[in-house]
Structure formats: structure tokens, C-alpha cells
Amino acid sequence: MNKLFKVMFLGVALFVMSGIANAQVKIAHVNTAEILDAMPDKAKAEKSLEKYYGELQSQLETMAKEYQTKMQDYEANQATMSNLVKQSKEKEIVDLQTRITQFQANAENEFENKRAELLKPILDKIQNAINAVGKEKGYTYMLDLATGAAVYVGDNAVDATKDVKSKLGIK
């Protein structure tokens, strides 16, 4: 609802500005989320991401099993361990906990990077198509219903940033 309000507000503002500037403004909207979902390449990217996620998950499970084994061994044998051995085992367990925590954080970052890497060519393809349609149809602006942002700004668009800054007395 908020996104729709933003799009409508921007549309009304552009309409009012067009009357003031006495220029023809053509506005269109596009739903990039719907387009992305319909792209055949997206399914391939998702399959690759699922495989990558599975690899990360498998590694994490291996580390968790190792942790569980070390904890069980420590708990079962700590009464018979010397202080030196006990300290060594405790350090191993703490170090493994730290490695698991670091792995989880790194895995999340790596997964997001992989996702961005796989989706970039698809998103670029969509943006190129939006630009082509915008030029072909002579649109001044194309608004994305999924984000509420302008995804295309034509050559005949008016940038009022300088005027607003001037009105506010800023450079």
C-alpha cells in the first residue's frame, strides 16, 4: 500500500510538473518482481543457489557433529582427565565454537554474494529491456511497482534538483 502511494504521489507530482513545464510527460509502470519471477534464467539461478546452500549446510552440519562428539567425549571423560588435558580439550571445544560461529557469518555473506552474482545478469537483462521499451514508447518515466522507484528516466525528463536546492538556499 505504501509503495502504491509513493508511485501515485510521484505520478501526480510528475503530472503537475508537466502542466507547469508545458511538456508532454508519458509515465508507465512495470513490475520487476513479476518479470523476474517469469524469467527462465531465474529458475536456473535458484537451483544453483540451492545447491550452494546445501554445500554450506553440509559443512556446517559436519562441524556441528564434530562439536557434539568433542562435547560428549569431554563430558564422559573429564573426571579422569588431568588438568592439562582438561584445559586442552576445553580450548579445542571453545576454538571449534568460534570456528562454527565464524563459518556461519561467512557462509551468510558468501551466500548473499553468490545470489547477487547469479542474479546480476538477469537483472541487467531486465533493466536493458526496460530501457529499450522506455525509449521505443517515448516514456519520460517508468516506475517499478515492486519497489516504488523510477527504473527508467527518459532524455526529456526534467531534473528539478537544482531548483529545489536554490529554493532551500543550498548549493
Secondary structure, 3 states (H helix, E strand, C coil): CHHHHHHHHHHHHHHHHHHHHCCCCCEEEECHHHHHHHCHHHHHHHHHHHHHHHHHHHHHHHHHHHHHHHHHHHHHHHHHCCHHHHHHHHHHHHHHHHHHHHHHHHHHHHHHHHHHHHHHHHHHHHHHHHHHHHHHHCCCEEEECCCCCEEEECCCCCCCHHHHHHHHCCC
